[in-house]
């Protein structure tokens, strides 16, 4: 089935080519109607071909549908990046002009390659009746971050006055991963939540005897400081350190397209509390929510940083807003380390989960403190 989805997705190229060649199909409202019609037809196509053996998971149709749109995004990135031509020239004029920005080009590369691979893998897992919950949470975090920054950046940036009808299609690509995330979080976990002796031993160790966890706590604290700094820059803080940073290190945060500013605010208001929660989870035993939320947030962070780093380096970004040569490697290293920190936490949590399990009481244990146990025995007597 994943092979069929892969091949069928490339039929999007034919639709784009026809629309680019026929002027009557390039009117703003016609583009919106065609977009809706194509999405409906693709859904009906997959509904019909699976009628004999319908998938047990409704998210199959979301992944199959979005695989089709991944090819459109990849074509957009390649055309606006100057690699190919003849498919989407019309769309930049009467569809979504902001897709020609550096941020949108790099974002579309991520969707057209990374998300496309994720969809094919998850479709294969669904067809084989296997689990994909972890990869699904990573995808949901990635696409939710992708679309929330993209939509908000359009409205708040310089393209807010150039919104065309096709803009409203983007809300489908925000709503579906949000619904998918809620669905996946609600499903039973693929690992036990209660541990025994090993969990008790792991949770009895102080942080000083867990060097890996100590290193991750320090990385998370550094990531929190980095988030606060760039969030204050996005809020136009008059602090000297903010002015110094945006002037000499990351002038891209002032890009008039608006995406970098919106992303920093997303990370400041939503990412910062999660980073703090992960520090708590590494200090407090038994935080069973850590495996899911670290995976979800690592997907969001990697997508955000991919788009941010790529946008700041892309030749469509004007020279004054790019990273300066004398600080290129330190800024790049800081951004890469910032990107992988949640992923490192997620890998640590999933590779050795005993610290994050609830400890089951051993035979003879009541789970009550000693004083309470004595009081209970006394009352029974």
C-alpha positions, 0 to 999 in steps of 0.5 A: 500500500505504501508503494501505491501511495508513493506513486499516486502522490506524484500525480499531483505534478500533472495537476500543477502542470495543467493549472500552470498552463491554463490561465482560466485555472489561475484565478484566486477563487478557482485555485481554492475550489480546485484545491478543495476538489482535489483533496476530496477526490484523493480522499475518495480514491483511497476510500474506494481502493481500501473498501475491500480491506478497510484500514483499522486506523482512520489516520491512514487517510490523513497520512495518505492525503497528506502524502499527496500534498507533500509532492506539491510542497516539494515542487514548490520548494524546488521551483521557488528555489530555482531548481525546476520550472513550469509547475507553480509559477502561477501559484506565487502570483495568485495563490500564496505569494509568501511561499517564495520566502526563504523560510517557506522554501526550507519549510516545504523541503521539510514537508516534502521530504521528512514528512513524506517519509514519515507518512509512508512509514506510518502507512506501512505500519498501519497496513501491517497492523503494527504500532507507530505511536512514537513516530506519530507523536514526532510527526504531530509535533513537527507539523503542528509547529510547522503550520502554527508558525507558518499561518501566524507568520503570514498574518503578522508579517509583511504578507498579511496584506496579500492573503489570497483565498488559498490561504484558508487551506492551510488551516486543514493542515493545522487541524489534522495534526492537532487532532492526530496528536490528541488521538495518539496521546489518548491511545494506550502506551506501547510500554508499561507505566509501572516498574518493579525492582529496577525502577525502584533502584533507578529512582533511589539514585540522586542526580549527582550519581546520574551523570547523563541526566545531569548533563541533560539538565544543564543542556535544558537550562541552557536551552531555556536561557537561549529561549528567553533571550530570543523571546525577549528579542522578538518582543523588542526588549530594550535590554542591551544584551538583546540589541547586541545579540540581534545586531551581531549574531542573529539579525534574521530575527528581524526579517520582515517576513515575520516568521523568525519573530513568530517562531521565537514567540512560540518557543518562548510561550509554549516551548519554555514551559515544556523545557522547564517541565523536562528538567522537573521530569529528570529530577522527580521520579515517576513522571510517566508523561515524559516519554510522550511529551519529549518525543512530541516536543523534539519533533516540533523543535527539530522542525522549527530549527530546521526552518530557522537555520535554513531560512537564515542561510538561504540566498532568498534572505537579504544579506543584512539579515543573514548570519555574519561570517565572523560568528557563523560557526558559533551561531550555527553550533548554538542553534544545532545544539538547541535543536537536538537537546529535546531529542537527546532527552527523548532518546534518554527517556525511551532507552532507559525508562525506569526512572520515569515509571511508577513503582509498584509496591512489593508484597507486604508494602502498603504504600503508606508511611511508617507512622500511618501504617502503625496508626492503621494497625493500632486502629484495627486492634 
